[in-house]
Amino acid sequence: MALLEVRDVTRSFVPGTAAVAGVSLDIAPGEILCLLGPSGCGKTTLLRIIAGLETADRGAVRFDGRDLAGVPPHARDFGMMFQDFALFPHKNVFDNVAFGLRMRQASRAEIAARVAEMLAMVDLDGFGARQIAQLSGGEQQRVALARALAPGPRLLMLDEPLGALDRALRERLMVDVRAILKRVGMTAVYVTHDQTEAFAVADRLAVMNAGQIEQVGAPPAVYERPATPFVARFLGFENLLPGVAGGAGEIATAVGRFRPASPPSRPGKVTLLIKPAAAQLEAAAGPADVVAENTITGVVEAAAFRGRFCQVWLAAGGQRLLFEVGSEFDYQIGDRLRIAISPDQLLVYEAG
């Protein structure tokens, strides 16, 4: 049974343009759902509607079966964590974490015990007396998380919580954030524009575009089978080609003919996604080579070593395609080569 239900929620700030357009979602108890998408896609607006900081023009938000219409933010018993952490610089770590507990008029003993518990959970034992200015960015992030969790909110909402940190620190903390949320069994809505962060934190993703949800699913499922060309591009897949499907399921494109493992349901215009890891290098291609089905012949434009694999940019049929091949790749810029494509790494998006 869903703990949080969002039904047909719509919100416009400019007439004729919806920041959120008919969004529906369910979130189970203890689940971490990431709202993932580019800036301006509506994910923060949706979060603010759930929090009660914005009012929907249409639709409903229910928590544990209760309609939240008219319930002010402070009465929803939800926690929030922001990109800038919003810590009190004039208070020490203990007082920052204790803030929500004092607002609830908890006893001194209860506050001391809960703050100690939260600081231990975020690996900040012994930091209670430190000033905020004495902390690193990662330590401040942990204090902000401890403060958000201390009152025991029924739902935690995180809006780009790692956005102010450098990449190396984010890589470490995104794993820690998930572990902490899971340890306390917290139900959470997590907003980010960073797919790596979303994959590391989420139980499920909701990929948003122009106020709508394009796909919902577990991170591996979304990555393996992006539901739309937008989702594929947002996840970093660049090899999207216009094509025409024939009656037998074969797809003709500017770079060759392809037969995917899951062919289109009907003839007509399609968009074909060729995953970059689908490539297998074949013998060097000559100008007179016959182009076989599920192969691409082209010229190497660039190559970059990436440790366990090499990225290769191939010019073919007026297109620039990106592939991932073995790290032993030893072709030179300007060489012609042929790449065989695995049928199960070809995804087809049908028009309409």
NORDA-V452503 format. One record per residue. SS is DSSP state (h for helix, s for strand, l for the rest). BURIAL is + if it has 9 or more other C-alpha atoms within 8 Angstrom, else -. Layout:
SS	BURIAL
SS	BURIAL
//
This chain:
l	-
s	+
s	+
s	+
s	+
s	+
s	+
s	+
s	+
s	+
s	+
s	+
s	-
s	-
l	-
l	-
s	-
s	+
s	+
s	+
s	+
s	+
s	+
s	+
s	-
s	+
s	+
s	+
l	-
l	+
l	+
s	+
s	+
s	+
s	+
s	+
l	+
l	-
l	-
l	-
l	+
l	+
h	+
h	-
h	+
h	+
h	+
h	+
h	+
h	+
h	+
l	+
l	-
l	+
l	-
l	+
l	-
s	-
s	+
s	+
s	+
s	+
s	+
l	-
l	-
s	-
s	-
l	+
l	-
l	-
l	-
l	-
h	+
h	-
h	-
l	+
l	+
s	+
s	+
s	+
s	+
l	+
l	+
l	-
l	+
l	-
l	-
l	-
l	-
l	-
l	+
s	+
h	+
h	+
h	+
h	+
h	+
h	+
h	+
h	+
h	+
h	+
h	-
l	-
l	-
l	+
l	-
h	-
h	-
h	-
h	+
h	-
h	-
h	+
h	+
h	+
h	-
h	+
h	+
h	+
h	+
l	+
l	-
l	+
l	-
l	-
l	+
l	+
l	-
l	+
s	+
h	+
h	-
h	-
l	+
l	-
h	-
h	+
h	+
h	+
h	+
h	+
h	+
h	+
h	+
h	+
h	+
h	+
h	+
h	+
l	-
l	-
l	+
l	+
s	+
s	+
s	+
s	+
s	+
l	+
l	+
l	+
l	-
l	-
l	+
l	-
h	-
h	-
h	+
h	+
h	+
h	-
h	+
h	+
h	+
h	-
h	+
h	+
h	-
h	+
h	+
h	+
h	-
l	-
l	-
l	+
l	+
s	+
s	+
s	+
s	+
s	+
l	+
l	-
h	+
h	-
h	+
h	+
h	+
h	+
h	+
l	+
l	+
s	+
s	+
s	+
s	+
s	+
s	+
l	+
l	+
s	+
s	+
s	+
s	+
s	+
s	+
l	+
h	+
h	-
h	+
h	+
h	-
h	-
l	-
l	+
l	+
l	+
h	+
h	-
h	+
h	+
h	+
h	-
l	-
l	-
l	+
l	-
l	+
s	+
s	+
s	+
s	+
s	+
s	+
l	+
l	-
l	-
l	+
l	+
s	+
s	+
s	+
l	+
l	+
s	+
s	+
s	+
l	+
l	+
l	-
l	-
l	+
l	+
l	-
l	-
l	+
s	+
s	+
s	+
s	+
s	+
s	+
s	+
l	+
h	+
h	-
h	+
s	+
s	+
s	+
l	-
l	-
l	-
l	+
l	-
l	-
l	-
l	-
l	-
l	-
l	-
l	-
l	+
s	+
s	+
s	+
s	+
s	+
s	+
s	+
s	-
s	+
s	-
s	-
l	-
l	-
l	-
s	+
s	+
s	+
s	+
s	+
s	+
s	+
s	+
l	-
l	-
s	-
s	-
s	+
s	+
s	+
s	+
s	+
s	-
l	+
l	-
l	-
l	-
l	-
l	-
l	+
l	-
l	+
s	+
s	+
s	+
s	+
s	+
s	+
l	+
h	+
h	-
h	+
s	+
s	+
s	+
s	+
s	+
l	-
l	-
//
